[in-house]
Amino acid sequence: MNGSLYLAGGGSARQEQRVWRAAFRGVQRVVHWPFALPDDRIGGAPQWLRTSLAELDIEVRVDVWFSLDGHRPAELAGTDLLFVSGGTTSKLARHVHRHGFDRAVRDHVAAGGRYYGGSAGAVLAGESIAIVALADDDADATTDDRGLGLLPTLAVLPHADTVGVERQHAWSTALGRPLLAVPEAGGVHVTGTTCTVLGPDPVHVVDGAGRVTYLPGDRIPLDGQ
């Protein structure tokens, strides 16, 4: 992987500002995918993002794709940052796979592009989205649990600070894979085989009964990558 993943915990732009500032730094072309949201809220996505960027004094032009209908995977070429925001993870994943954009996103990152995932967008970066069937009662994630495979060794759990540790251990055991437990005020930057905690809050890796805490600036080992 030559590009970068910026995976955030699903808080406000202010809570995630370290992740946003890193993801948007130096970019020219940004594409926003908001279609994890309920259909009646997708139309408000441009205003939400403009307001959020203004709060952080980030100036950049964003092209919002309200749906992948009418778009071709080749249109991602030349995009610096693909910004995938939150909502219902299975709805997001189903839309991406149905339109054949899963390969396009992997190619985008492999070619050096950036991917920001917040909440549902962060979960989608993993090999499997099955965690949301447990954490969000998103039953459709059990029908088709395919993620993008950008982070194949870990399942991403956003909003982790709103969930008890015992439940995280139980979910990791049930899924048979470690969880990257990301708090709402925090996130990570993944490039190559390096996963760096951006903060401000710590990130945890929960593996069955084990739990390791990583502070801002720490590097999380990504076995198998």
Buried (B, 14 or more C-beta within 10 A) or exposed (E): BEBBBBBBBBBEBEBBBBBBBBBBEEBEBBBBBBBBBEEEEBEEBBEBBEEBBEEBEBEBEBEBBBEBEEBEBEBBEEBBBBBBBBBBBBBBBBBBBEBEBBEBBBBBBEEEBBBBBBBBBBBBBBBBBBBBBBBBEBEBBEEEBBBBBBBBBBBBBBBBBEBEEEEBBBBBEEBEBBBBBBBBBBBBBBBEEBBBBBBBBBBBBBBBEEBEEBEBEBEBEBEEB
